[in-house]
Amino acid sequence: MSRAAAATDGRIRRYEDFARVHAYLLAAAGIPPSLHERLYRKLADEVFDGGEVFAVDPCEGGRQRRLVLASEEPLGKESDVFLVDHAWSFRLADALKQLREVPGLAERMAALMCVDLDRNIETEESDEQDGEKSGSLEHVLQVVETEMARVQERGTDSAAWLELEELGIDDDMLVTLDLSAKFPNLVALNLWGNRLQDTEKVMQEIRKCPKLKALWLNETPVLGKGIDKSVLDSLSGLEIYNSRFTSKAGEWALSFCADIVGADNPCSFVESTLLDSIATIDLSDRCIHKLPEAFSPSKLPSLSKLNIRGNPLDQISADDLLKLLSGFTQLQELEVDIPGPLGNSAISIIESLPNLSFLNGVNSSSIIESGKHIVDSALQPRLPEWSPEESLTERVIGAMWLYLMTYRLADEEKIDETPVWYVMDELGSAMRHSDIPNFRIAPFLFMPEGKLASAISYTVLWPTHDVHTGEECTRDFLFGIGEEKQRSARLTAWFHTPENYFIQEFRRYQEQLQSNSICSSTKIKEAPSTKSVRPNDGHALRVYTDIPHVEEFLTRPEFVFTTDPKEADIIWVSMQVDSEVKKAIGLTDKQYTNQFPFEAWLVMKHHLAETIHKAWGSPEWLQPTYNLETHLSQLIGDYCMRKQDGLDNLWIMKPWNMARTIDTTVTGDLSAIIRLMETGPKICQKYIERPALFQGRKFDLRYIILVRSIRPLEIFLSDVFWVRLANNQYTLEKTSFFEYETHFTVMNYIGRMNHMNTPEFVKEFEREHQVKWLEIHESIRSMIRCVFESAAAVHPEMQNPFSRAIYGVDVMLDSRFKPKILEVTYCPDCGRACKYDTQALVGIKNTIRGSDFFNTVFGCLFLDEQTNVSPL
């Protein structure tokens, strides 16, 4: 075939064709030009040679895998490129269905994600062995007698350390043991995981041990019954309680964390010579708010390695803490949360502590050279969790967010609204994260026919540094994402990051919301000023519109249509009319338009939440809402606090400006929440887990608001609203979150539409719930008024005397019949909503006679009439 023929049919037959057709994709993927031709050869011949070069090894006790270079020869920087196949590709809504229906898929994914490990037999055997020992007084007495013998060997006056962890000790058994008589110098008592429940009996025995330095009651039923205060008040010398430092922590607690004192060396006090010798001390996860006074360069002159991860350290400033640490002249290695008590930047920490050789396990010079502000090498990975009764499908759904990647298809005409998620094959999925990786990957679409329709998706892998045999091959999970894009917070998707930091950020955010609210302290009261805009001579107002149903149903004689926008009094169109459009068409600022300037503050979800927050703080009628592009840390803090408090933790992710619930997801998985940021800007809003139901199904309400003025605020509520019903019965089963027709009510592109006449709904709802709809309706009216008051107070720039508009307001009721604002949207009645919003259009047709509706709207907005509407 001639070159001309090849160009005509579009098939890729030569490297030059490949480079031309894929030029944009190659550049976007960042693949080095030196590897382009090699990549083409492997794609054309479907060469998957990674198995000859790499090996997959189990790690983390088999619950994770890692990729290592297995070839005898090292792999040079940008010396080769490898294809990684996609083991599973799907749209999110189809994930559960595919796992259930595609033969072998769930089994393969479970093995790849390490959630098929059957530990039940080992657990049962262990439980049986523990059961033989636990709960037996004879066995406990043997443990006690063994420790008594050790004390006698050291001398009857020596200190004792008693380990009675998970021995099934109950309250009566603890009293029977009479530990204080057997161990008058007891300094440490470990009762972790026993069956203690009676606060009085437990305290009775503990008070008899006044020399206790450490006490563990972790995972005993007695906790949560007010025992903590009693313990701390009764034991004046207690330095460690339930693994945490108390306010009395000092030299003994520091020595315990440095392995100087313990079960083999149960000292009641620590000599200064022992402190002098401490080189390594692990203070991680001790709930330390302020370091003990004994933690000082003079007391610990030899300290060279320190771990202070997992502590709030909120009673000392970052500057003071850095100043304290700089006094330890021998300090070479430091483990600390970043962001955390020393600030948000690894580089600034190293600059403040120039003697450090390693920060979080990474060479300090490497951090400076790479410009990394966040170093996460020592963070503990999030490993998949599951319960034995869960099916493989359920396990995969729970673990997949640790492995998923995503892309969106696009051509010259449009970008696909719904993203594609995929899991790389066993080789690609074994690549773990590093802040300083030696490989890079990128999704790549190969189009052998030269068209998107023929595209085959791969992931491409190449070395970015020299890699030696046996070395782990790593990638940066957040390549190209720095701290300006919340890198440290986003790492929480894969790692256990410092919860204390995020909780503090959340608390500060709450305080800020309440202190900055405008409307809660000030009410804007201005007299309405609009009136009929019809000329005094009574001639009809000329209307220019590009919306067919406005032309069809606006029949009042006060309005006539014109095809020339320049001569129109009213411009009622589907597009945005900004200054550029006005200039291009020849419009003036004296023509009325069906939109307000800056109305994005209402109709875009993140702007609406911000507007309400500034106006009201955190009103009950707005669910907790976070813009993930700016407030991810605060969301994580909220999530962590809810988890600690045992509260509901289900959230809904919504794109800033998409209709019809496109790319909207319900999840209680924090990793999923963070990963979903990758498919576009979103808000994350607390899901209404207990909504009011109608015959067992979710529903929401669409109200129509007519706006004549923003400031002063003049808004009117259309007398008719309509109800949108979910198709399926409501449930909170985890697998139901993938069932669109259970949790969503807008059935215009998935599923069947389920719409109900308003009067019929009200009658049936009152009967079902024994409530008065009028009372509910009044609370909804009040809430809607507050929403628009927010815009008037926070964004007075929205006001324009020549603007009129109608908006849709979506409302949901919770189980107490309290209204919650869902969103404010361009009202489809005026043609400015998505053209596919057939649910709304059907609502107009079924519940509002078109001519009545548009005649009412134009009469209210332009003739100062109040028929079939009520002022808010």
N, C-alpha and C positions, 0 to 999 in steps of 0.2 A: 504494500500500500504506500502511496506517495505521501510525502510530508503534508501536502495540502489536504489529502483525504483524512489523514490522522487528525489534523486540526479541526476538520469539519465534524467528525463523529465524536470528538471530545475525549476519546480514550487516552489514558496515560500509557505511552509506549516507550518513552525515553526520559532520561533524567531531566532534560530541559523542559519537557512538558510538566513533569512533576513539580519542578521548582517554580514554574510560572503559575500553575493552578493553585499551589499550596503556599505561595509566597507569604500571604498574610498569616496563615496558620503557623508557619515555621517561625515567623518573627514573634507572633504572640506567645508561642510556646517557649521562646528563648533558646531554642536549640542552636548550638554553635554552628556557623556556616561550614566549618571543616567537616562536620558530621552529616551534612544534608545528603550527599550522594550515597554514603554508607546506609543511611536511614532508608533511602529510596530502594536500594537493593534488597534490604531485609523485608520491607513492606511488600515489594513486588513478588518476592519469592516466599513470603510468609515464613521467615526464619525466626524461630524462637530459640535462641542459643543461650539464654540466661542460665538454664540448668547445667550447662557445661562449665560455667564460670562461678556460680554462686551456690551456696548451701543454706538450708533453713534449719536452724537449731532451736529446740525448745528452751525457754527461760522462765523466770518467775514461777518456778514450781510447775511448769507445764501449762500455765494459764496465759502465756504469751509466747511469741516466736520472734526470732531475730534473724537477719540476713547477714551472712559473712562471705567474704571472698574466699572461694575454695580453690581457685586455680593456682598452680605452682608459680606462675609468673605474676608479678604485680601488675596492677592496672593503672596506667598513667592518666593524668588529668586530660579530659576531653579526648581520650584515645579510642573510645568505642561508644556505640549506642545500642541499646537493647529494647526489644519489644516486650511489653507486658500485656497479656490478654486480660479482658474483663470477664470475670467469672459470673457476674450478675449485674444486669442493667435494668432500671425500672423507673417509672414515675412513682412518686411516694404513695399516692392513693392506691397503687396496685401491688405494693410490697407484700402485704399479708396474703392476698389472693395468690400471688405467684408462689410464695413459699408453701402454700397449702396444695397447690394444683400441679406444679411442675415437678415431675418425678426426679427424685434425688437432689433437688436444689437445697432443701432444708438440711439434709444430711451433710452436703458438701460445705455449706456455709457454717454449720455448727462446728465441723472439724476445723475449718479455716480460722474461725473466731475463738476456738478453744473452749467451747461451751458444751462439748459432748463428753467431758471427762466425768466418768461415773465413779464418784467417791463414796457412794452409799455403803458399799461393803466395808470399806475401811472405817467409815464413820460408825457403822453399827458395831463392828468389832471393838473399836475404841470405846464406844459407849458401854458395851457389855463389861469391858475390863474396868472402866471407871465406876460402873455401877456396883461391881463387886467390892470396890474400895470405899465408895462414897456412902455416907449415911451410917457407917458402922462405928460405934463408939470404941470398939476394940482397936480398930485400925487407927483412929485418931489418937488414942492413948499411946499407941506404939510410936507415932510421930512425936508426940510430946515427950515421951520417955527418952527417945533418941537425943532430942535437944537438951534435956536435963543432964544426960550423961556427958554431952559436950561441954556444958557449963561447968560441971564438976571437974572435968579435966583442966579447964582454964582457971578454976578457982571459984568457990561458991559466991564470991562477991562480984564476979565478972558480969558483963552485960549479956543479955540474951536476945536472940533474933529468931522469931517463931514463924515458920511458913506453914499455914493451914489452908492453903488455897484449894477451893472446889472439893472439899471433903464431905459435903452434905451436912455440915454442922447446922443444927437448928438452935433456937433460943435456949431451950432447956439443956441441951448438950453443952452449950457455952457456959452456962451457970455451973453445971456438974464438973466441968474441967477445972474450974477455980484456978485459972492461969496466974493470977497475981500472987497466990501463995506459992506456986511452984517456981515462978520466975519474978522475984522481987525487983530485979533490975532489968525488966523487959524494955528494950528500946525500940523494937520494931515488931509489929504484929500484922500479919497478912491473912485476912479473912475473905479475900476476893472470891466471889461466886458461890458463897454459902447460902443457907436457907434462913438467914436471920430476918425476922419480921417485927419483933416486939421492941420498940424504941426504948422503953423503960428497962427491960432486962439487959439489952446490949449496953446501954449507958451505965447501968449498975456495975457491970464487969469492967468496962473501960475506965471508969473513974478510979478503980482500984490500981490502975497502972500509971501513976503520975509521971513516970520517967520516959514515957513513950516519945520517941522522936519521929516515928513514921507509923502510919496506920492506913490499911487498905480495906475499904468496905465496898469496893467496886462491884457492880452487878449483884448486889444483895437487895432483897425486897425492902429492907429497912430504909434505904435511901429514898428520898422524896417524901419522907414523913416528918421532916423537920429536925432530923438528927444532926445535920451539919453544924448548925449553930451551937448545939449542945456539946458536940465534940470539941469544937474550937474554943469554946468558953471554959471547958473543964480541963483541958490539957495545955497548960501554959507553955510547955516546951516543945509542942508538936511543930515540926518543920515541914513535914510532907504528909499530906492527907489525900488519899485517893489519887496518888501519882502526881499531885499538884503541889507547888510550893505554897506554904501559908505565909502570912505576913511576918511570921517569926523565923522564917528560913534564914540560915546563916552558914557557918563553917561546916556544920555536920551535913546539911543538905547538899552543899557543894561537893563535899568529900564523897557522898553517896553517888552523885552523878559522875564523879571521876573514878568510880570503882575503888576508892580507898577504903570505905566502910561498906559492909554488906553482911550476908549471912555467915561468911567465913571469918569476918573481922568485925563483930558487932560492938564497936566502940560507943561509949556514951558521950565522949567528947573527942575532939581532934587536936592533936598537937600541931603547933605551927610548923615544925619540921616536915610533917606530912603534907601540909598545904604547899610548902615551898617546892616540893617535888612534883606537883601536879603539872603535867604537860598537856593532857587532853581532858576536856570536860564537855559532856553532852547535856545541855540544858533544854533540849527540844521538847516541845509539847508539855510544858510544866505550868502553863497558865500564869506565867510570871508577868506582873504588871510593872514591877520595879525590881531591878536586880538587888540582891542583898548587899548590905554594906561591906560584907566580907569579900565580895567580888571586886577586888581592887588589885592594881599592879603590885602594891606592896605585899599583899597577902599571897598572890599567885604569880611570883616573878618568873616562873618557868613556863607559863602557859603559851603553847604554840599552836594548839588546835582547839577551836571553839565552835559549838553548834548551838544556836539560839533560835532555830526555826520553831514556828508554831506558837509563839508567845506574843501577846498583844503589846507588851512593853509600852503601854499608853500613858504611864505616869512619868515618863522621861522623854524629853524632846530628842529628835534625831541628831541635832547638833551636839547635845550633851552626851548622847550615847556614843557618837563617833569620837568625841573628845576622850571619853573614858576608855574606849577600845584602843585609841592611839597610844595610850600609856603602857600598853602591853607590848614592850619592845621585841619580844620573842614570838609574837603572834604571826604565824605563817599561813594558816588555813582557817577560813571562816565560812560557816554555813548560816545563811540568814534568808528570810522570806524577802523576795523582791517581786512586787512592791511590798513594803513592810515598814518596820520601825526605823530603818536606816534610810528610807526614801524609796524612790521609784527607779533608780538608775544604778546598774552595776558599775558603770564607768565612774560615776561620782563617788561611789563607795571606795573603789580602788584608789582614786585620786586622793581621798581623805585618809586612806590607810596604805601608804606607799610600800610598807614592808610586807604586805600580803603577797604570797606566791600563788595561792589558789582561793578562788571565791566560788562557793557552791560546786567544788570539784573541778573547776575549769581554770586553766592557767591564766593568771592575770594578764600577762602580755598578750595572750590570744584574744582576750576580751577587748582589750584596747585596740588591737589591730583590726578586729572584725567590726568594731563600733557597736557591739551588742550592749544594749542597756538592760536587758533582762536575761538572766542566766538561770536556766531551769534544770540543769543536768542532774541535780540531786532530788528533784521532785519525784514523789512516788507515783507510778502510773495508776490510772484507773483501770482495774482489771474487770472483766465481765463478771457479773453476779447473776445468780439464778437460784431458784429453789428446786428441790428434787421433783416436785409435782408438775413443774412447767414442762410443756412439750418442747421439742427442738425448735419448732416454729416460734414459740414465745421467747425462747432463749435468744434466738437470732435477732428478733425484733429488739430485744433489750440491749444486745451487744453491738449492733451494726453501726451505731454512731461513732464508735471508735475506729471504724474501718472505711466508712463511706467517703467517696469523692463525688464531685458534681461538675456538670457543664450544662450549657444552654445552647441549643441549636439556633442558628440565625442564617438568613440569606439576605439578598439585596432588598427584599421587600419588607421583612418583619423579623422580629426575634420571637422565638417560641415562648409562650407565656408560662409554660410548666417546665421546670428544670428536670434534667435526667440525673439520677443518682446511680452510682455504680461501685462495685467492689472489685478491686484488682485480684488477679489470681494469687495462688499461694505464695509465689515468689514476691510479687509486688506488695502484698499485704503484710509480709514479714518485715518490711523496712520500718524501723522505729525512728523516733524523732531525736534530733540533736540541734542545739542552737548553732553549732558549728559543724554542719553536715559535710559529708564527702561525696554525696550524690544529689542530683536533682531529678525530679520527675515532672511530667506535664502531660495532660490528655491531648490526644492528637487524632484528628479525623482524616483518614486516608480515603480519597475519592478516586477510585480506579477508573470510573467512567467520566471523571471530570465534573460531576454534578453532586450536589448535596444528597440527592435521593440515593446515590450509590455508596454513600459514606460508610466506612467501617471504623468503629472507635477502638483505639488502643491507648495505652499509656506508654510514654517513651522515657527511658531511663539512661542517664549518662553520668560518668564520674566528673566531679568538679575539683577534686584534689587527687594526688597520687594515693593509691590504696594498696596495701600489702596483704599478702596471704594470711588468712586468719583474722583479719581486721573486720570489725562490724561495719556494715554498709548502712548509712543513715541518711535521712532527708529532713528538711525543715518543714514540719506540718503547716507552718504559717509563713511560707516563703513570700517575701515582699511586704509582709505586714509588720510594721514597727509599732512602737508604743503610741504613736499618734493615732493608730487604728486599734488601740486597746489590746495589744499583743498579750500582755501579762494576764489580763482577764480571760482572753480567748483560749489560753493554754489550759484553762480549767476544763475544757472539753475532754482532754486526755490525761490530765494530771490532777493530783490532790494539791491544790494551791492554798495559800494561807487564808482560811476562812475568817480569822479575826480581822484581817485588813478589810475584807469586803463588808463585813458586818459593820465596822466603824464607818465605812463610806456610806452605807445605807442609812445609818442613824444620822449622820451629818446631813444627808439629803432630805430626810424627813423633817429635821429641824429647819432647814432652809425653806422647804415648801411652806411650812406653817408661818414662818416669819415674813415671807415675801408676799403673801396673799393680799390682794387689793380689795376685792368685793366683800370679803368677810368683815372688813372694818369700815368700808366706805360704800355707800350706795349712790350711784349716779342718777340723779333725778332731774330730767329736763323735759319740758313740756313738748308734746308732739307738735310737729310743725307742718307736716305735709297736708296737701289738699288736692282737689281735682286739678289735673293738668290740662283739661280740655279748654281750648281757647274760648274767650268771652263771646265770640261771634257764633259759637255753637257748631262750627264745622267739625267733621269727623277727624279723629286722629289717624294719621297714616302709619301703617305697620309694615315693616319689612321683615320677612322671616324666611328661613330655609327649612322649616320644620313642617312636614306635611300635615300632622294632626292638629297643629295650630291653625293652619289655613282651613282645614276641614271643619273645625268645631267652634272657632271664634266667629260668631254670627251676629253680634250686637251691632246696631246701626251706628253707634258712637265710634266704631273702628272700621277703617277700610284698608285694603292691602295695596301695596305698591311694589313694583319690581325694581325700583331705583332706590338704593339705600341712601343716597345723598338727599333725597327729598322726604325721607321718612321722619316722622316724629318719634317713633319707637323702633328700635333695632332689637328684634327678638330672634336670636340665632343660636346655633349649636356650638359654634366655635368661640374661642376666647377673643374678646375685643379689647386689645391693648392699644397703646399709642401708635405702634407701627402699623397695625391693621387699620386704625382710623386714618392714618396718613395715606396709606396705600389706596384705600377706597374713597377717601375724600370726606370722611365723616367729621362732624364738629363735636365739641364738648357740650353742646346744648341739646344733643339728641339723647333720649332715654334709652338705656340698655338694660338687658335682663341679667345683669351681673354687677357685683360690687368689686372695687379694686381690692387687691390683697385678700380675696376670699379664700385663698389657700389656708389661711389661719383657721378656717372652719372645716373645709372639705378634705384636707389631707390629714390622715389619722395622727401622725406624730405632731403636727402643728396644733390640731385640736386639743390633744392632751396637754401640750405645753401651755396653750392659751388658758385652759381651765386651771392648770396648776398655778399659774401666775395670778389668776383671779381669785381662786377659792382655796388654794392649798391642796388638800386631799379630801374632797367632798365624798360623802357616802355613795353618791350616785355615779361616781366614776370609779371603776375598778382600778386597783394599782396598775399603772401603765408606765412602761419604760421605752424610750427611744434607744434601741440597741446600738445605734451608731455613736451614741454619746454617753449612755448611762448603763453600760453592761455591768460595771463593777457594783453599782447600786442594786441592780437586779439580782446579781449573785448573792449579795449580802442579804437581801430580802428572802431569797430562796433558802439560804443556809439557816436563817433564823426560824423560818417556818418549819424546816426539817427538824431543828433542835426542839422546837416547841410542839412537835407532833401535829402541826396544822395542815390543812389541805394545801397541796402544792402542784395543782394542775394549771397550766398556762396555755394561752392561745397566741400564736404568732400570726401577725397580719402585715402584709406589705403596706408601705406608706400610702400608696395611691393606686391600688388595684381593686376592681369591682368583682362581684360574683364569687367571692371567697377564693379567688385564684391564689395559689401558693400560700394558702392559709392552713395552719396545722395546729392540732391540739396535742399537747404532750406534757408529761410530768418529769421528763428526763432532762436534766440540766445540760448534758452533753448535746442532746438533740437541739435544745434551744440555741446554744452557741453555734453549732454547726449550721443551723438553718440561716444564719446571717450570711452565709456564703452565696445564697441565691438572690440577694438583693436587700436593700434597706427595709427594715421592719420595726414594728413596735411589738413588744411582748406585754401582754395584758393578762391579769389574773382571770382565769376562766371562772365563769359563774357555774360552779359545780352543782349547786342546788337551785335550779331555776323553777319558777312556777311552770307547771305542765298543763297541757290541755289534753285530756283523754290519754295521759301517759306520754305525750310527745312534747318536744320543745317547740316554742314558737317565739317570734318577735313581731313587733308592731311598727309599721311605717306610717309616720305622721307627715303631713305637708304643711310647711311654714311659709307664709307670705311675708316678705320683708320690704317695708316701705322706706325705712331709714335705720341706720346703725346708731347714729348719735345726733339727736335723741333717738332712743330705741323705739321703733314702731314695728311690731310684729303681730301677725295674726295666724291663728290655727284654723285650718280647714276643718269643717264639721265632720268630715268622713275620714277615717283612717282604715287601713286594711291589715289583715293578719296573714303572716306567712308561717306555715306549719312544716315541721320536719316530717318525713315520710315514715320513719321507723320509731318504735318505742324507745324512750330515753333509757340509757344505761351508762354506767361508769366502768364497765369492763374494759380492761386495757386494750383488747383487740378491737373494741368498738370505735376507737379513735381513728381507725382507718376506714370506717363506714361513713361515707359522706352524708348519706341520707338519715343518719342518726343524730349527728351533732350540728348539721347546718340546715338552714331553712330556705336558702335561695336556690331553687331547683331549676335554673334556667339553662344549664349546660351539662348537668349530670342528673340523671334520675327524672322522675315524673314530678310535675308541679302539683303542689297541694295548697290550694287557696280556699279561703272561707269568707262568706259574706259577713260583714261587720255586725249587723244587728243579731244575726243568728249566733255568732261567736259570743257576744256579750251575754246573751240570754243563757246559753249553755255553760259559759264560764261561771256565771253567778250561781247557777244551780249546782255545778260540780263542787265549787269551793266554799259555798255559803258566804259570799262576800257581796259588797255593793260596788258595782263598777264605777259609779260616779265618784266615790272616794278615791279609788285608784286613779281614775282619770284626772282628778284635781292634782294629785301628787305628780303625775306625768307633766301636766301643764306647768306646774311650778318649776320642775327640773328643766324643761325646755327653755323657759324664760331665763333661768340661771345660765344656761349654755350661751345664749345670745348676749346676755349681760356681760359675760366673760369677754367676748369679742369687742363689745362697745367700750369696756373699761381698759382693756389691755392694748387694743389696736384701733384707736380713733381714726387712724389713717384710712380705714376701710370706708369711712363715710364719703359719699358723693351724692349731692342733691339730685343728680340725674341718673341714679342707679335704682333699680327695682329688681327683685329676684324672688324665686321660690326655691326652697331646699327640702330635701327629704331628711327626716330625722328618724333613725332606727333605735328602738327602745326594747329592752328585755326586762321582765319582772323576775325577781328572785323568789324564793319559796315563801318569803314573808310579804310578797306582793309589793315590794319596794322597787321603784324603777331604776334602771341602770342605762346610761347613755352608751350606745354602741358606736354610732358614727353619725356625722352630718354629711350628706352627699348632695352633689348636683342632682336636682330633682329630674327624673326621667320625663316628667310631664312637660318640661320645657325643652326637652330634646338634648340636654347637655350631659346626660349620663351616657354610659356605654350603649351603643346601639344594640348590643346583644342582651340588654337587661329586660328580657321578655317578661320576667316575673312582675316587674313594676308596671309594665305596659298592660299586662293582663289585669293587674290590680285596678288600673284606671278604668279599663273597659268594663270590668265586672262590678265595681263598687261605685263608680262615679260616672254618670252620663257625660260623655265628652263635652257636649255643648254647654251643659250646666257648669261644668268644672272650669273651662277656659273663659267663659263669660264671667264667672265669679272672680277668677284670678285677675283678669284685666279690669274688672269693675272695682275691685279692692285696691289694686296697685295704682291705677291711673285716674279713677273717678271718685276716690275717697268713699267707697261704699263698704258696708259691712254685712252684706247678705251672705248667708251660708258660711260665714267665718266668725271667729270670736277673737277679740284682742287678748294678747297675753301680757 
